[in-house]
Amino acid sequence: MPFQFKKYNLFSLFVDNNPFRRRVRSTAEYHQDSPNLTVASAGAGSSQSDRASTHSVPESSIGVENSTPQRHESRPPILQSRSEDNAVASSSRSMAGNQDFSRPAQPQAFSVQQLNSNPVAPESRLVDGATASLFAGASGFRTGDVNVTVNTGGGAGDESIDGWGLLLKHMAPNALHDSSARYDAPKCDEDTRVEVTGEIMDWIQDRSAPERLLCMTGAAGSGKSALQQTIAARCAKADILGAAFFLSSTDPTRNRASAVVGTIAYQLGLKHRLFQRAIIAAVKHDPLIFSRSIQSQMERLIVLPFESFRKSAQINIDTFPYAILIDGLDECKGEPNHTADPTHLDGDGRLQGEDRQAELLAAIRHCILNNDLPFRVFIASRPEWAVRTALEPGGDLHQVTYHIQLSDQYDASGDMYRYLQRRFESIGLRIRNPQWYTEDDINTLVKAGSGQFIYVATVFKYISERRASPAERLKTILTWTPHKQQRTRPFEALDRLYTNILLVAKNAYEAVDTHNERDFLLLFRAHQMNITGFHSTGTYTPLTIHPPADILSALLGLEADAEESLLSDLRSLVTLKTDQRGRLRLRLYHKSFSDFLEERTRAKTLFVSESRVETHLAKSFMQQIIEFPLDLDSLPAKWKELPLPVLQRCSLKAAVEDLPTILCIARDSDDEVFEFTQNGGWQKMDNLLPLLYRSNGWFFRDFDVWIERLNHYASKLKDRKPKVAAAITK
């Protein structure tokens, strides 16, 4: 009886003596009717015309409704699955997968893609059932009256869904700690960062420690990723690495939070087949799981599968790899807008990125920390908004996190010295000149690095250029000064880092509606210059203005705590600290960041000159006095009795005390002084001076110095603005 299809084309299934080996066969007629399918010869009895190469098959699912065994004399051509060898190799595992091969074959659905493609993970196909034979123990027969139907269904538990394959589409291979995309990733030398790596490994291996989340924050370029890579390698060697995810803002495959849970679940699933089977079941139950919230994904792909895995009691949970590492949380961006250009971020992409970072942290707390799971999570990040607010007092993670502040708690200078020394010695061997550098050279470079590894790494990369003299390039680094004719760019990598961070901070700050018409770069440069104070020479007494950061913000006309929002997106480069007298001060993590800001050739369009800052500051001082909101004819007897908020009263006092000094410092403020004079500024000064004099503070003790500075400025102004100079003298 000839082969017959009730629907579609002539089709047959052959199962040889191996009950786990599948053959899908067709006749020449079927080959002619369906040229898109592959027909391969299977034995000497097949004709040459029956041979063909592989073609793609549209994906569908095939339901086998009934079959009738039939003998045959010769073996017809077959449609051979490329996954055949994997099915054979995994036959023993199929038996272990709780499948009953003793029963008659039951109707089930197979994806044509499953029949014709190499599986990425054979184990996943075992639990999906795709590699099991249709007829256990059958041999030497044909099927007749095979009714082939197309199953377009889906939904919960649909056998046509390749759960593991769907998971693979939503994970990020480049984010793995040993990914080829991260070849030669930075890591710590064996004798460097010993103390901090020891602290991290001790925390990971102490499973009795109360905190199960470790957050390491540090400045840009402080070596966080190198530490995380080193820890990942050590955990993998100790067989305790459950999963790792290395984010990168420049790699679109691993800069989204949407890929984090799937990638972690993939790695955990590889640790044990039962865990993998539970993950696959979850994906098959809800094929849209990857479009749900991070918390929902984490619950269904990690928490619930692990609970099921634990209840099976087939493994000692204490031996399951438990360390989960996430590097570069701050580099997580917002999700693409799928309703428009997929590469375009909705509105403010920075805010979306922060929201996703916060969502991931919240999911970790809810799903892992709040459940009785054995995992210990280590996150490394710059101290940007999401992680900073979560860790500070009152934040969601403050009480449940072990926090390492890398840039504040560890001095990397000794490690940086050893890093350069080892590499300079290697260069000496290569060029056969061990005396090409000195210890003083290394000390100079380490000091310039301010404890941040990125500086010495950048220096070494520049010096070790293969086709250049290391001695000459070292000399360039040590003697480099900016000028228009300077062709060398030894700090180009650092400059790109600083430029990117500054641009993000500038755009974010100026996008806020209440910051309308504010110049972010000008305001930040004023705070940066104030680290050492504003100085001038040429007078009898050295002139310096060095107000605390909060007072400077008020002098610049900003609201209370404005410095916090101004610096919010620069926390990987700067920090605010109180000094010994309790005054708020700005501190830079990188000395080279100051060098960048002060050199036009490096900062380029982000450069703000000192004279522009000084002129703006002088104008701001005079505005403080002009816009004084009180009735000058009814002032109290003492300065501290002025009915003003404390910060405003302090900034007004600083404006009056330091106005002569800033006028001497600012070189281009004549127009501002003229406007101040026209608006009665000097008359207001006359009214305020007695209160300040009676306060018995600096002004009372050094009134002569104040007068000296004002006279010095008036004498300089006399030739340019004689009327203004006369008003000042009066």
C-alpha positions as CSV (number, residue, x, y, z in Angstrom):
1,M,0.0,0.0,0.0
2,P,1.6,3.3,-1.0
3,F,2.3,6.0,1.5
4,Q,-0.6,8.4,1.8
5,F,-1.1,11.7,3.6
6,K,-4.5,12.8,4.5
7,K,-3.2,16.4,4.8
8,Y,-0.1,18.0,3.3
9,N,2.5,15.6,1.7
10,L,3.6,12.0,1.8
11,F,5.5,11.5,5.0
12,S,6.9,8.6,7.0
13,L,8.7,8.0,10.3
14,F,11.3,5.4,10.7
15,V,12.7,4.2,14.0
16,D,15.7,1.8,13.7
17,N,16.9,-0.8,16.2
18,N,18.1,1.9,18.6
19,P,14.9,2.9,20.3
20,F,16.3,6.4,20.9
21,R,17.3,7.2,17.4
22,R,14.9,9.1,15.2
23,R,14.7,9.1,11.4
24,V,12.1,11.2,9.4
25,R,11.8,9.8,5.9
26,S,10.1,10.8,2.7
27,T,9.7,9.6,-0.9
28,A,10.7,11.3,-4.1
29,E,7.1,12.4,-4.5
30,Y,7.3,14.1,-1.2
31,H,10.6,15.6,-2.1
32,Q,9.1,17.0,-5.3
33,D,6.1,18.4,-3.5
34,S,8.1,20.0,-0.7
35,P,11.4,21.2,-2.2
36,N,12.1,23.3,0.9
37,L,12.8,20.2,3.0
38,T,16.0,18.2,3.1
39,V,16.0,14.7,1.7
40,A,19.2,12.8,2.5
41,S,20.1,9.3,1.3
42,A,20.1,6.5,3.9
43,G,21.8,3.5,2.5
44,A,22.9,1.8,-0.7
45,G,19.4,1.2,-1.8
46,S,18.6,4.9,-2.3
47,S,19.0,6.5,-5.7
48,Q,21.4,9.3,-6.4
49,S,18.5,11.6,-7.4
50,D,17.1,11.3,-3.9
51,R,20.1,13.0,-2.3
52,A,19.8,16.6,-1.4
53,S,21.4,19.2,0.9
54,T,19.8,20.8,3.9
55,H,17.2,23.6,3.5
56,S,15.4,25.6,6.0
57,V,11.9,24.6,7.2
58,P,9.3,27.0,8.3
59,E,8.6,26.5,12.0
60,S,5.4,24.7,12.9
61,S,4.4,21.9,15.2
62,I,3.2,18.4,14.0
63,G,0.7,16.3,15.8
64,V,0.9,12.5,15.1
65,E,-2.7,11.2,15.4
66,N,-2.4,7.5,14.4
67,S,-0.1,5.0,12.7
68,T,-0.2,1.6,11.2
69,P,2.9,-0.6,11.1
70,Q,3.8,-1.8,7.6
71,R,6.7,-4.0,6.3
72,H,9.0,-2.8,3.6
73,E,11.8,-4.4,1.5
74,S,14.1,-1.5,1.1
75,R,15.0,1.6,3.0
76,P,13.7,4.7,1.3
77,P,15.4,8.1,1.4
78,I,15.2,9.9,4.8
79,L,14.7,13.4,6.1
80,Q,17.6,13.5,8.5
81,S,17.6,15.7,11.6
82,R,20.8,17.5,12.3
83,S,20.1,17.0,16.0
84,E,20.2,13.3,15.6
85,D,23.6,12.7,17.0
86,N,22.8,14.8,20.1
87,A,19.7,12.7,20.6
88,V,21.7,9.5,20.5
89,A,24.4,10.9,22.8
90,S,21.7,11.9,25.3
91,S,19.6,8.7,25.2
92,S,20.8,7.6,28.6
93,R,19.9,10.9,30.1
94,S,16.4,10.6,28.5
95,M,15.9,7.4,30.6
96,A,16.8,9.4,33.6
97,G,14.3,12.1,32.8
98,N,11.4,10.1,34.2
99,Q,10.0,9.3,30.7
100,D,8.2,6.0,30.4
101,F,9.4,4.3,27.2
102,S,7.5,1.1,27.9
103,R,4.1,2.5,27.0
104,P,2.7,2.8,23.4
105,A,3.5,6.1,21.8
106,Q,1.0,8.8,22.6
107,P,0.2,11.7,20.3
108,Q,2.4,14.7,21.0
109,A,3.6,17.8,19.2
110,F,7.0,18.4,17.8
111,S,8.4,21.6,16.4
112,V,9.9,21.3,12.9
113,Q,12.6,23.6,14.0
114,Q,13.4,21.1,16.7
115,L,13.7,18.3,14.1
116,N,16.0,20.3,11.9
117,S,18.3,22.4,14.1
118,N,21.3,21.7,16.3
119,P,20.1,22.2,19.9
120,V,22.1,24.6,22.0
121,A,21.6,22.6,25.1
122,P,20.8,18.9,24.6
123,E,19.7,18.7,28.2
124,S,16.9,21.1,27.6
125,R,15.5,19.0,24.8
126,L,15.5,16.0,27.2
127,V,13.2,17.7,29.6
128,D,11.1,19.0,26.7
129,G,10.8,15.5,25.4
130,A,11.8,16.5,21.9
131,T,14.5,13.8,21.4
132,A,12.5,10.8,22.7
133,S,11.5,8.2,20.1
134,L,7.9,8.0,19.1
135,F,7.6,4.2,19.2
136,A,9.6,2.5,22.0
137,G,11.4,-0.7,20.8
138,A,9.9,-0.5,17.3
139,S,12.0,-1.8,14.3
140,G,11.6,-2.4,10.6
141,F,8.1,-1.0,9.9
142,R,6.4,1.9,8.1
143,T,3.5,4.1,9.2
144,G,0.4,4.4,7.1
145,D,-2.5,6.7,7.2
146,V,-0.5,9.3,9.1
147,N,-2.6,12.4,9.6
148,V,-0.4,15.5,9.9
149,T,-1.9,18.5,11.5
150,V,-0.5,21.9,12.1
151,N,-0.6,22.9,15.8
152,T,-0.6,26.7,16.2
153,G,-1.4,26.6,19.8
154,G,0.6,28.0,22.7
155,G,-0.2,28.8,26.2
156,A,0.6,27.1,29.5
157,G,2.5,23.9,29.2
158,D,2.3,23.7,25.4
159,E,4.8,21.0,24.4
160,S,5.6,22.8,21.2
161,I,7.4,25.5,23.1
162,D,11.1,25.1,23.4
163,G,11.5,26.4,27.0
164,W,15.3,26.4,27.0
165,G,15.6,27.8,23.6
166,L,13.3,30.7,24.6
167,L,15.5,31.3,27.6
168,L,18.6,31.4,25.5
169,K,17.0,34.2,23.4
170,H,16.6,36.3,26.5
171,M,20.1,35.9,28.0
172,A,23.3,37.8,27.4
173,P,26.3,35.6,26.5
174,N,28.6,38.6,26.5
175,A,27.8,39.2,30.2
176,L,29.3,35.9,31.4
177,H,32.5,36.1,33.4
178,D,34.4,33.9,30.9
179,S,32.7,35.2,27.8
180,S,34.9,35.4,24.6
181,A,33.6,39.0,24.2
182,R,35.4,39.9,27.4
183,Y,38.6,38.2,26.4
184,D,41.5,39.5,28.6
185,A,39.2,41.2,31.0
186,P,41.0,43.2,33.7
187,K,41.8,41.3,36.8
188,C,44.0,41.8,39.8
189,D,47.6,40.6,40.0
190,E,48.2,37.9,42.6
191,D,50.0,40.2,45.0
192,T,47.7,43.3,44.5
193,R,44.4,44.1,46.2
194,V,45.1,41.3,48.6
195,E,43.3,42.9,51.6
196,V,40.1,43.7,49.7
197,T,39.8,40.4,47.8
198,G,40.4,38.6,51.1
199,E,37.6,40.6,52.7
200,I,35.2,39.8,49.8
201,M,36.0,36.1,49.7
202,D,35.7,35.8,53.5
203,W,32.2,37.3,53.2
204,I,31.2,35.0,50.4
205,Q,32.4,31.9,52.1
206,D,31.0,32.8,55.6
207,R,27.5,31.5,55.0
208,S,26.5,32.2,58.5
209,A,27.1,36.0,58.1
210,P,23.8,37.8,58.6
211,E,24.0,40.0,55.4
212,R,23.5,38.0,52.2
213,L,24.1,41.1,50.0
214,L,27.5,42.8,49.5
215,C,27.7,46.1,47.7
216,M,31.1,47.5,46.8
217,T,31.0,51.1,45.6
218,G,33.9,53.0,44.3
219,A,35.0,55.9,42.0
220,A,35.2,55.5,38.3
221,G,38.5,53.7,37.5
222,S,39.1,52.4,41.1
223,G,39.3,48.8,39.9
224,K,35.9,47.5,40.7
225,S,35.5,45.4,37.6
226,A,39.0,43.9,38.0
227,L,38.1,42.9,41.5
228,Q,34.8,41.4,40.4
229,Q,36.6,39.4,37.7
230,T,39.1,38.1,40.1
231,I,36.4,37.1,42.6
232,A,34.4,35.4,39.8
233,A,37.5,33.3,38.8
234,R,38.2,32.3,42.4
235,C,34.6,31.4,43.0
236,A,34.5,29.3,39.8
237,K,37.7,27.5,40.9
238,A,36.2,26.8,44.3
239,D,33.0,25.5,42.6
240,I,30.8,28.0,44.4
241,L,30.0,30.4,41.5
242,G,26.3,30.2,40.7
243,A,26.1,33.0,38.2
244,A,27.8,36.2,37.1
245,F,26.6,39.2,35.0
246,F,29.0,41.9,33.8
247,L,27.1,44.9,32.6
248,S,28.6,47.4,30.1
249,S,27.0,50.6,28.9
250,T,28.7,50.3,25.5
251,D,27.5,46.7,24.8
252,P,23.8,46.7,23.8
253,T,23.6,43.0,24.6
254,R,24.4,43.5,28.2
255,N,23.4,47.0,29.3
256,R,19.8,46.3,30.0
257,A,18.2,44.9,33.2
258,S,15.9,42.8,31.1
259,A,18.7,40.3,30.3
260,V,20.0,39.9,33.9
261,V,17.5,37.4,35.3
262,G,17.5,35.2,32.2
263,T,21.3,35.1,32.2
264,I,21.5,34.2,35.9
265,A,18.8,31.5,35.5
266,Y,20.6,30.1,32.5
267,Q,23.8,29.7,34.6
268,L,22.0,28.2,37.6
269,G,20.2,25.8,35.3
270,L,23.5,24.4,34.1
271,K,24.4,23.4,37.6
272,H,21.8,20.7,37.9
273,R,19.3,19.1,35.5
274,L,16.5,19.1,37.9
275,F,16.9,22.9,38.4
276,Q,17.1,23.3,34.7
277,R,13.9,21.3,34.2
278,A,12.1,23.5,36.7
279,I,13.2,26.6,34.8
280,I,12.1,25.2,31.5
281,A,8.7,24.3,32.9
282,A,8.3,27.9,34.1
283,V,9.1,29.3,30.7
284,K,6.8,26.8,28.9
285,H,4.0,27.7,31.4
286,D,4.4,31.4,30.6
287,P,6.3,32.1,27.4
288,L,5.8,35.8,28.0
289,I,7.7,35.7,31.3
290,F,10.5,37.8,29.8
291,S,8.2,40.7,29.2
292,R,7.2,40.8,32.8
293,S,8.7,42.8,35.7
294,I,12.2,41.9,37.0
295,Q,10.6,40.8,40.2
296,S,8.2,38.4,38.5
297,Q,11.0,37.0,36.4
298,M,13.2,36.4,39.4
299,E,10.3,34.8,41.3
300,R,9.4,32.4,38.5
301,L,12.8,31.6,37.0
302,I,14.9,31.5,40.2
303,V,12.9,31.4,43.4
304,L,10.2,28.9,42.5
305,P,12.4,26.6,40.5
306,F,14.9,26.5,43.4
307,E,12.1,25.8,45.9
308,S,10.9,22.9,43.6
309,F,14.5,21.7,43.3
310,R,15.1,21.8,47.0
311,K,11.9,19.8,47.7
312,S,13.1,17.0,45.4
313,A,15.7,16.2,48.0
314,Q,17.9,14.8,45.3
315,I,20.9,17.0,46.1
316,N,22.5,18.4,49.2
317,I,21.6,22.1,48.9
318,D,24.7,23.1,50.9
319,T,26.8,21.9,47.9
320,F,24.9,23.9,45.3
321,P,27.0,26.9,43.9
322,Y,25.6,29.9,45.7
323,A,27.6,33.0,44.7
324,I,25.9,35.5,42.4
325,L,28.0,38.4,41.1
326,I,26.7,41.5,39.3
327,D,29.3,44.0,38.1
328,G,28.6,47.6,36.8
329,L,25.1,48.1,38.1
330,D,25.5,51.8,37.3
331,E,25.9,50.9,33.6
332,C,22.4,49.5,33.3
333,K,20.3,51.6,30.9
334,G,16.6,52.0,30.3
335,E,14.8,49.7,27.9
336,P,14.4,50.6,24.3
337,N,11.1,52.1,23.2
338,H,9.6,49.3,21.1
339,T,6.7,51.5,19.8
340,A,9.2,53.7,17.9
341,D,12.8,53.4,16.9
342,P,14.1,50.5,19.0
343,T,17.4,52.2,19.5
344,H,15.8,55.3,20.9
345,L,15.2,55.7,24.6
346,D,11.9,57.2,25.9
347,G,12.3,60.7,27.2
348,D,15.2,60.9,29.6
349,G,17.1,57.6,29.2
350,R,19.2,58.3,32.3
351,L,16.1,58.4,34.5
352,Q,14.9,55.1,33.0
353,G,18.2,53.6,33.6
354,E,18.1,54.6,37.3
355,D,14.6,53.3,37.6
356,R,15.7,49.9,36.2
357,Q,18.7,49.8,38.5
358,A,16.4,50.5,41.5
359,E,14.0,47.9,40.2
360,L,16.7,45.2,40.1
361,L,17.9,46.1,43.6
362,A,14.3,45.9,44.9
363,A,13.8,42.5,43.2
364,I,17.0,41.1,44.8
365,R,15.8,42.2,48.2
366,H,12.3,40.8,47.8
367,C,13.1,37.6,46.0
368,I,16.5,36.6,47.4
369,L,17.0,38.4,50.7
370,N,13.5,38.0,51.9
371,N,13.3,34.3,51.1
372,D,15.2,31.4,52.6
373,L,17.6,30.9,49.7
374,P,21.2,30.0,50.0
375,F,22.5,32.6,47.5
376,R,24.9,35.3,48.4
377,V,24.9,38.3,46.1
378,F,27.9,40.6,45.4
379,I,27.2,43.8,43.5
380,A,29.9,46.3,42.3
381,S,28.9,49.7,41.2
382,R,29.8,53.4,41.0
383,P,28.0,55.3,43.8
384,E,25.3,56.6,41.5
385,W,21.7,57.5,42.4
386,A,20.0,54.1,42.6
387,V,22.6,52.2,44.7
388,R,23.6,55.3,46.7
389,T,20.0,56.0,47.9
390,A,19.4,52.3,48.6
391,L,22.5,52.1,50.8
392,E,22.3,55.4,52.7
393,P,20.5,55.7,56.0
394,G,16.8,55.2,55.4
395,G,17.4,53.3,52.2
396,D,15.8,49.9,51.5
397,L,19.1,48.1,51.7
398,H,20.9,50.0,54.4
399,Q,20.1,47.5,57.2
400,V,20.6,44.3,55.1
401,T,23.8,45.0,53.2
402,Y,27.5,44.6,53.8
403,H,28.9,47.8,52.2
404,I,32.5,48.2,51.1
405,Q,33.4,51.8,50.0
406,L,36.4,50.9,47.9
407,S,37.8,54.5,47.3
408,D,37.3,55.6,50.9
409,Q,38.4,52.4,52.8
410,Y,41.3,51.2,50.8
411,D,44.5,52.9,49.7
412,A,45.6,51.3,46.5
413,S,48.9,53.2,46.2
414,G,51.1,50.2,47.2
415,D,49.2,48.0,44.8
416,M,49.6,50.6,42.0
417,Y,53.3,50.7,42.6
418,R,53.6,46.9,42.4
419,Y,51.5,46.9,39.3
420,L,53.7,49.4,37.5
421,Q,57.0,47.9,38.8
422,R,56.1,44.4,37.5
423,R,55.2,45.7,34.1
424,F,58.1,48.1,33.8
425,E,60.5,45.2,34.7
426,S,58.9,43.1,31.9
427,I,59.4,46.0,29.4
428,G,63.1,46.1,30.6
429,L,63.5,42.5,29.7
430,R,61.9,43.0,26.3
431,I,64.1,46.0,25.4
432,R,67.1,44.5,27.2
433,N,67.5,47.6,29.3
434,P,66.4,47.2,33.0
435,Q,67.6,50.7,33.8
436,W,65.1,52.5,31.5
437,Y,63.1,53.8,34.5
438,T,63.7,54.8,38.1
439,E,61.8,54.2,41.3
440,D,61.1,57.9,41.5
441,D,59.4,57.7,38.1
442,I,57.0,55.1,39.5
443,N,56.4,57.1,42.7
444,T,55.5,60.2,40.6
445,L,53.0,58.2,38.6
446,V,51.4,56.6,41.6
447,K,51.0,60.0,43.4
448,A,49.4,61.4,40.3
449,G,47.0,58.5,40.2
450,S,45.3,59.5,43.5
451,G,44.7,55.9,44.4
452,Q,42.7,55.1,41.3
453,F,43.9,52.2,39.2
454,I,42.6,53.6,35.9
455,Y,45.4,56.2,35.9
456,V,48.3,53.8,36.1
457,A,46.5,51.4,33.7
458,T,46.2,54.2,31.2
459,V,49.8,55.3,31.7
460,F,51.0,51.7,31.1
461,K,48.9,51.2,28.0
462,Y,50.4,54.4,26.6
463,I,54.0,53.5,27.5
464,S,53.8,49.9,26.2
465,E,52.9,50.9,22.7
466,R,54.7,48.2,20.6
467,R,56.2,50.4,18.0
468,A,57.4,53.2,20.2
469,S,60.2,53.8,22.7
470,P,58.9,53.1,26.3
471,A,61.6,55.5,27.7
472,E,60.5,58.3,25.4
473,R,56.8,57.8,26.2
474,L,57.5,57.6,29.9
475,K,59.3,61.0,29.6
476,T,56.3,62.4,27.7
477,I,54.0,61.4,30.6
478,L,56.3,62.8,33.3
479,T,56.9,66.2,31.5
480,W,53.6,66.6,29.6
481,T,52.2,70.1,29.6
482,P,49.3,71.2,27.4
483,H,49.7,73.7,24.5
484,K,48.3,74.0,21.1
485,Q,51.3,72.4,19.4
486,Q,51.2,69.4,21.6
487,R,50.5,66.3,19.4
488,T,50.7,63.6,22.0
489,R,47.6,62.5,23.9
490,P,48.8,60.2,26.7
491,F,45.6,60.6,28.7
492,E,43.1,60.2,25.9
493,A,41.4,57.2,27.6
494,L,41.0,59.2,30.8
495,D,39.7,62.2,28.9
496,R,37.0,60.1,27.3
497,L,35.9,58.8,30.7
498,Y,35.7,62.3,32.2
499,T,34.0,63.7,29.1
500,N,31.3,61.0,29.1
501,I,30.5,61.4,32.8
502,L,30.4,65.2,32.6
503,L,28.1,65.2,29.6
504,V,25.7,62.8,31.2
505,A,25.7,64.9,34.4
506,K,25.3,68.2,32.5
507,N,22.3,66.9,30.4
508,A,20.6,65.4,33.4
509,Y,21.0,68.6,35.5
510,E,19.9,71.1,32.9
511,A,16.9,68.9,31.9
512,V,15.2,69.7,35.2
513,D,12.7,72.4,34.7
514,T,13.6,74.2,38.0
515,H,17.2,74.4,36.7
516,N,16.2,76.5,33.7
517,E,18.9,78.8,32.4
518,R,21.5,77.4,34.9
519,D,24.9,76.6,33.5
520,F,25.9,73.3,35.0
521,L,29.6,73.4,33.9
522,L,30.0,76.9,35.3
523,L,28.5,76.0,38.6
524,F,30.5,72.8,39.0
525,R,33.7,74.5,38.0
526,A,33.1,77.0,40.7
527,H,32.8,74.2,43.3
528,Q,35.9,72.5,41.8
529,M,38.0,75.7,42.1
530,N,36.8,76.2,45.6
531,I,38.5,72.9,46.7
532,T,41.7,75.0,47.1
533,G,40.0,78.3,47.3
534,F,40.0,81.4,45.1
535,H,43.3,83.2,45.2
536,S,44.9,86.4,43.9
537,T,48.2,88.1,44.3
538,G,49.4,91.7,43.8
539,T,48.0,93.2,47.1
540,Y,49.7,93.8,50.4
541,T,47.8,90.9,52.0
542,P,47.4,87.5,50.2
543,L,43.7,87.1,49.1
544,T,41.8,83.9,49.4
545,I,38.1,83.0,49.5
546,H,37.3,79.4,50.6
547,P,33.7,79.1,51.7
548,P,32.1,75.7,52.6
549,A,30.3,74.0,49.8
550,D,26.8,74.8,51.0
551,I,27.6,78.5,51.5
552,L,29.2,78.7,48.1
553,S,26.0,77.2,46.6
554,A,24.0,79.9,48.4
555,L,26.4,82.6,47.2
556,L,25.9,81.4,43.6
557,G,22.1,82.0,44.1
558,L,21.1,78.3,44.5
559,E,18.6,76.8,46.8
560,A,19.5,74.9,50.0
561,D,21.2,71.5,49.4
562,A,21.7,72.5,45.7
563,E,25.2,71.0,45.7
564,E,23.7,67.6,46.3
565,S,21.7,67.7,43.1
566,L,24.5,69.5,41.2
567,L,26.9,66.6,42.0
568,S,24.3,63.8,41.9
569,D,25.6,62.3,38.6
570,L,29.3,63.0,39.4
571,R,29.6,60.7,42.5
572,S,31.9,58.4,40.6
573,L,34.4,61.3,40.4
574,V,33.7,63.4,43.5
575,T,32.3,63.3,47.0
576,L,31.1,65.7,49.7
577,K,32.8,65.3,53.1
578,T,32.8,67.4,56.3
579,D,36.1,68.7,57.5
580,Q,37.4,68.7,61.0
581,R,35.4,71.9,61.7
582,G,32.2,70.3,60.4
583,R,32.2,72.3,57.2
584,L,31.0,70.7,54.0
585,R,33.8,70.3,51.4
586,L,34.0,68.9,47.9
587,R,36.7,66.2,47.3
588,L,37.9,64.8,44.0
589,Y,38.8,61.1,43.8
590,H,41.1,61.8,40.8
591,K,43.7,64.5,40.7
592,S,43.8,64.0,37.0
593,F,40.2,65.1,36.9
594,S,41.3,68.6,38.0
595,D,44.0,68.5,35.4
596,F,41.3,67.7,32.8
597,L,39.0,70.6,33.9
598,E,41.9,73.1,33.9
599,E,43.3,72.3,30.5
600,R,41.4,73.6,27.4
601,T,43.1,71.1,25.1
602,R,41.8,68.2,27.2
603,A,38.3,69.4,28.3
604,K,37.6,71.0,24.9
605,T,34.0,72.1,24.7
606,L,33.6,71.3,28.4
607,F,36.3,73.8,29.4
608,V,35.3,76.8,31.7
609,S,38.0,79.4,32.3
610,E,38.9,80.6,35.8
611,S,38.3,84.2,34.8
612,R,34.7,83.4,33.8
613,V,34.1,81.6,37.1
614,E,35.6,84.5,39.1
615,T,33.5,87.1,37.2
616,H,30.3,85.1,37.8
617,L,31.2,84.7,41.5
618,A,31.7,88.5,41.9
619,K,28.4,89.1,40.2
620,S,26.7,86.6,42.5
621,F,28.1,88.3,45.6
622,M,26.8,91.7,44.5
623,Q,23.4,90.2,43.7
624,Q,23.2,88.8,47.2
625,I,23.5,92.3,48.6
626,I,21.3,94.0,46.0
627,E,18.5,91.5,46.5
628,F,18.6,91.7,50.3
629,P,14.9,91.3,51.2
630,L,14.7,93.4,54.4
631,D,14.0,97.0,55.1
632,L,17.4,98.6,55.6
633,D,15.8,101.4,57.8
634,S,14.7,99.0,60.5
635,L,17.5,96.6,60.9
636,P,18.1,94.8,64.2
637,A,21.0,95.6,66.4
638,K,22.9,92.3,65.8
639,W,23.6,90.3,62.7
640,K,22.3,87.0,64.1
641,E,19.0,88.7,64.7
642,L,18.3,89.2,61.0
643,P,15.0,87.5,60.3
644,L,16.5,85.3,57.6
645,P,17.1,81.5,57.3
646,V,20.4,80.5,58.7
647,L,21.9,79.6,55.3
648,Q,20.8,82.8,53.7
649,R,22.1,84.9,56.6
650,C,25.5,83.1,56.4
651,S,25.8,83.6,52.6
652,L,24.9,87.4,53.0
653,K,27.6,87.7,55.6
654,A,30.1,86.0,53.3
655,A,29.1,88.3,50.4
656,V,29.7,91.5,52.5
657,E,32.9,90.3,54.0
658,D,34.5,88.9,50.8
659,L,33.2,91.3,48.2
660,P,36.5,93.4,48.2
661,T,38.5,90.2,47.9
662,I,36.5,88.7,45.0
663,L,36.6,92.1,43.2
664,C,40.4,92.1,43.4
665,I,40.5,88.5,42.1
666,A,38.0,88.9,39.3
667,R,39.6,90.5,36.3
668,D,36.6,91.2,34.1
669,S,33.9,92.5,36.5
670,D,33.8,96.2,35.6
671,D,30.3,96.0,34.0
672,E,28.9,94.1,37.0
673,V,30.4,96.7,39.5
674,F,28.9,99.5,37.4
675,E,25.5,97.9,37.6
676,F,25.9,97.3,41.3
677,T,26.7,101.0,41.8
678,Q,23.7,102.1,39.7
679,N,21.4,99.9,41.9
680,G,22.5,101.5,45.2
681,G,24.7,98.6,46.2
682,W,27.2,100.7,48.0
683,Q,24.5,102.4,50.0
684,K,23.2,99.0,51.1
685,M,26.7,98.0,52.1
686,D,26.9,101.1,54.3
687,N,23.7,100.0,56.1
688,L,25.0,96.4,56.7
689,L,28.5,97.2,57.7
690,P,27.7,98.4,61.3
691,L,25.8,95.1,62.0
692,L,28.7,93.1,60.8
693,Y,31.2,95.2,62.7
694,R,29.3,94.8,66.0
695,S,29.3,91.0,65.5
696,N,32.8,90.8,67.0
697,G,33.8,88.3,64.3
698,W,36.5,88.3,61.6
699,F,35.2,91.6,60.3
700,F,35.7,93.4,63.6
701,R,39.2,92.0,64.0
702,D,40.4,92.6,60.4
703,F,38.4,95.6,59.4
704,D,41.6,97.3,58.3
705,V,42.3,94.4,55.9
706,W,38.8,94.8,54.4
707,I,39.4,98.5,53.8
708,E,42.8,97.9,52.3
709,R,41.4,95.4,49.8
710,L,38.5,97.7,48.8
711,N,40.9,100.7,48.3
712,H,43.2,98.5,46.3
713,Y,40.4,97.6,43.9
714,A,39.2,101.3,43.7
715,S,42.6,102.4,42.8
716,K,42.8,99.9,40.0
717,L,39.3,100.9,38.8
718,K,40.0,104.7,38.8
719,D,41.3,105.0,35.3
720,R,38.6,102.6,33.8
721,K,35.5,103.7,35.8
722,P,36.2,106.9,37.6
723,K,32.6,107.5,38.8
724,V,32.4,104.0,40.2
725,A,35.7,104.3,41.9
726,A,34.5,107.6,43.5
727,A,31.4,105.9,44.8
728,I,33.5,103.1,46.3
729,T,35.8,105.6,48.0
730,K,32.8,107.6,49.4
